[in-house]
């Protein structure tokens, strides 16, 4: 069995206009996006970027999705995950989490978080 490599981006901060309620889509909110990717290590010895995950591309995928207002964070997270799958077809697992800081239901220091995971079937 080979080694698994994990390439992550953590706490990507965005100000976006996602939300079910109209005021959320007008006022906006602060969000944090976390992306985890996993793949087999074969090919890493040649020190070539195409055999790993370019985290600049991950950031670009997340930025594009976060600019497009949606009602549900699940929809945004799924868009990010699906675009990562298209860009990096050698991945075996992807996890995307989006946290909304201070959601509109109140609560001191509350966060709402959505996580979507995908595993390649053998």
PyMOL commands that set and color helices and strands:
alter all, ss='L'
color gray80, all
select helices_A, chain A and resi 22-27+44-46+49-51+55-66+73-87
alter helices_A, ss='H'
color red, helices_A
select strands_A, chain A and resi 4-16+29-40+91-101+111-119
alter strands_A, ss='S'
color yellow, strands_A
deselect
rebuild
show_as cartoon
